[in-house]
Amino acid sequence: MLLVDARGLSCPEPLMMVSAAIKDHPGEKIQVLLSEPYSKANVEKYVKNQGKKVTVKETGSEFELIVE
Protein backbone atom coordinates (compact mmCIF):
# COMPACT_ATOMS: atom_id res chain seq x y z
CA MET A 1 0.00 0.00 0.00
CA LEU A 2 1.33 3.40 -1.02
CA LEU A 3 1.39 6.11 1.67
CA VAL A 4 0.62 9.76 0.92
CA ASP A 5 1.23 11.80 4.08
CA ALA A 6 -0.31 15.23 3.49
CA ARG A 7 -0.79 16.17 7.15
CA GLY A 8 -0.22 19.86 7.78
CA LEU A 9 -0.58 20.77 4.10
CA SER A 10 -3.30 22.97 2.62
CA CYS A 11 -5.20 22.41 -0.61
CA PRO A 12 -4.46 22.11 -3.43
CA GLU A 13 -1.22 20.36 -2.38
CA PRO A 14 -2.83 17.20 -0.84
CA LEU A 15 -5.10 16.90 -3.87
CA MET A 16 -2.14 17.17 -6.24
CA MET A 17 -0.24 14.51 -4.26
CA VAL A 18 -3.18 12.10 -4.38
CA SER A 19 -3.73 12.78 -8.08
CA ALA A 20 -0.08 11.98 -8.82
CA ALA A 21 -0.22 8.81 -6.70
CA ILE A 22 -3.31 7.55 -8.56
CA LYS A 23 -1.67 8.29 -11.91
CA ASP A 24 1.76 6.83 -11.03
CA HIS A 25 0.45 3.73 -9.21
CA PRO A 26 -2.65 2.51 -11.07
CA GLY A 27 -4.50 -0.28 -9.32
CA GLU A 28 -2.54 0.10 -6.06
CA LYS A 29 -4.23 0.87 -2.74
CA ILE A 30 -3.29 4.29 -1.42
CA GLN A 31 -3.35 5.36 2.22
CA VAL A 32 -3.81 9.13 2.54
CA LEU A 33 -3.19 10.93 5.84
CA LEU A 34 -4.73 14.40 6.22
CA SER A 35 -5.14 16.89 9.04
CA GLU A 36 -7.50 19.44 7.46
CA PRO A 37 -11.26 18.72 7.17
CA TYR A 38 -11.59 20.69 3.92
CA SER A 39 -8.66 18.75 2.42
CA LYS A 40 -10.43 15.51 3.38
CA ALA A 41 -13.61 16.68 1.67
CA ASN A 42 -11.76 17.78 -1.48
CA VAL A 43 -9.68 14.60 -1.77
CA GLU A 44 -12.69 12.37 -1.06
CA LYS A 45 -14.73 14.11 -3.77
CA TYR A 46 -11.86 13.96 -6.28
CA VAL A 47 -11.22 10.25 -5.66
CA LYS A 48 -14.90 9.39 -6.13
CA ASN A 49 -14.98 11.43 -9.36
CA GLN A 50 -12.06 9.30 -10.58
CA GLY A 51 -14.23 6.20 -10.12
CA LYS A 52 -12.28 4.97 -7.09
CA LYS A 53 -13.64 3.63 -3.82
CA VAL A 54 -12.64 5.54 -0.69
CA THR A 55 -12.94 4.60 2.98
CA VAL A 56 -12.57 7.38 5.56
CA LYS A 57 -11.51 6.95 9.17
CA GLU A 58 -11.25 9.85 11.62
CA THR A 59 -8.70 9.57 14.42
CA GLY A 60 -8.78 12.56 16.74
CA SER A 61 -8.20 15.61 14.54
CA GLU A 62 -6.68 13.63 11.65
CA PHE A 63 -8.15 11.63 8.79
CA GLU A 64 -7.07 8.43 7.08
CA LEU A 65 -8.43 7.71 3.61
CA ILE A 66 -7.93 4.36 1.91
CA VAL A 67 -8.27 4.68 -1.86
CA GLU A 68 -8.93 1.55 -3.89
ABEGO torsion letter per residue (X at the ends): XBBBBABGBBOAAAAAAAAAAAAABBGBBBBBBBABAAAAAAAAAAAAAAGBBBBBBBBEABBBBBBX
